[in-house]
Amino acid sequence: MDYLRQYNDLHIYYAALKKASMKEPEVPESTAKWLSLVETTLFELQELAHMEKTYMQKSKTMSNLVDLVYASAPTRD
């Protein structure tokens, strides 16, 4: 799953709706609750995107290490 892409897409939508709601003299309660929910979701997506990036980097490092271990295995002469 591409959490960073989901974060970016949701953030664009959130920013547009928040900007539009700021122009209204009174923001409906349902809109305020939705904006709060999205803020929490954005935070979680950002955390997941960071963990996903870290996992991918570690996975690549481990793959390289495994390749190195196999390549450097002693042979019987």
C-alpha positions in Angstrom: 0.0 0.0 0.0 1.3 3.4 -0.8 0.6 5.4 2.3 2.5 8.5 1.2 0.3 8.8 -1.9 -2.9 8.3 0.1 -1.6 11.0 2.5 -0.9 13.4 -0.3 -4.3 12.8 -2.0 -6.3 13.2 1.3 -4.3 16.3 2.3 -5.2 18.0 -0.9 -8.8 17.3 -0.4 -8.7 18.3 3.3 -6.9 21.6 2.5 -9.4 22.5 -0.1 -12.4 21.8 2.2 -10.9 23.5 5.2 -10.2 26.6 3.1 -13.7 26.6 1.8 -15.2 26.1 5.3 -13.1 29.1 6.6 -15.0 31.4 4.3 -18.3 30.4 6.0 -19.3 32.5 9.0 -20.4 29.3 10.9 -18.9 25.8 10.2 -21.5 23.0 10.7 -20.6 20.6 13.5 -20.5 17.7 11.2 -17.9 19.5 9.0 -15.8 20.3 12.1 -16.0 16.7 13.3 -15.0 15.5 9.8 -12.1 17.9 9.6 -10.9 16.6 13.0 -11.2 13.0 11.9 -9.2 13.8 8.7 -6.5 15.5 10.8 -6.1 12.3 12.9 -6.2 10.2 9.7 -3.5 12.3 8.1 -1.3 12.0 11.1 -1.6 8.2 11.1 -1.0 8.0 7.3 2.1 10.1 7.8 3.4 7.7 10.4 2.6 4.7 8.3 4.3 6.3 5.3 7.4 6.8 7.4 7.3 3.2 8.6 6.7 1.9 5.1 9.8 3.9 3.8 11.9 2.5 6.7 10.7 -1.0 6.0 11.5 -0.7 2.3 15.0 0.6 3.1 15.6 -2.2 5.6 14.3 -4.8 3.2 16.6 -3.7 0.5 19.6 -3.7 2.9 18.7 -7.2 4.1 18.4 -8.4 0.5 21.8 -7.0 -0.3 23.2 -8.6 2.8 21.7 -12.0 1.9 23.2 -11.7 -1.6 26.6 -10.9 -0.1 26.4 -13.9 2.2 25.7 -16.2 -0.6 28.3 -14.6 -2.9 31.0 -14.9 -0.2 30.2 -18.5 0.9 33.4 -20.6 1.0 33.7 -23.3 -1.6 35.1 -26.8 -1.2 38.2 -27.3 -3.3 
